[in-house]
Amino acid sequence: MSDDTPIDLINSPWHYTRGSMEPIDAIEGLGLAYHEGNVVKYVSRWKYKGGILDLRKARWYLDRLIENAENEVYTETKRNAE
């Protein structure tokens, strides 16, 4: 890209185009749910956009994902015991 080419901040923001694929392509390709996708999004961009704050956001979504998964396992185990 030359220096005079406008940057498309909607479709290809620079902090998502640093690797061989954009996080959205990985998220959709893997069929990730909301919390999972946000973990991928924030981890993939932390060095280029939000720094440590993005890692904290990723951890927040990961903690929610773990909590939800634990509650599902507990609920399923309890349901099977009845």
N, C-alpha and C positions, 0 to 999 in steps of 0.2 A: 504494500500500500504506500503510495507516495504521500508526502507531507500535506499536499493540498486536497487529498481525498477526505470528504466528510466522514466522521465517525458515526456509525449507526448505534446510538445508545439504547435503542429499543430492541432491535433484532440481533445485534452482535456486540454487546458491550465488551470493552477490552478486557475486563476482569474475568470474563467467561470464555474468552477465545485464546487463552494462553497455552493450551495443550492441543492434543490431536483431535479432541472432540469436546463439544460444549456439554456442561453438566446436564442440561435439559435433555439432550440426546441419550445420555447414560440413564437418567432417571426414567424416561419413557421407555427406553429399550429394555430395561430391567423390570418394568412394571411396578416401580416403587410407589408406595403409598405416601401420603402427605408428610408425615413425620420423617420417614426414611429419606424422602427426596430433599427435605430441608437440611438434613445432616450432610448429604452429598453436596448440596449447593453451598453451604457455608464453609465446609472444609475445603472445597475446591477453590474458593475465592479469597480465603483469609489473607494470604500473602500479598494480594494485589488490590484489595479494597478495604476491608474492615479491620484487619489486624486481629489482635487478641479478642476484640469484641465479637468478631465472627466465629471464633472458636468457642466462645462462651454461648453464643446462640446455638451453635451445633450441639454443644453439650446439653443445653436446655431441651432441644428436640429429642436428643438421644435418651435423656432421662425420662421424658414423657413416653417415648416408645417403650422403654424398659418397663416403666410403671404399668402401661396399658397391657403389655405382654404378660407381665406377672399376674395382673388381675384376670386376664383371660384364662391363664393356666389354672389359677385358683378357682375361678368360676366353673371351668370345665371339670376339674377334679372333684369339686363339690357336687356338681350335677351328676357325675358318674357314680358317686358314692351313695346317692339317694335311691 
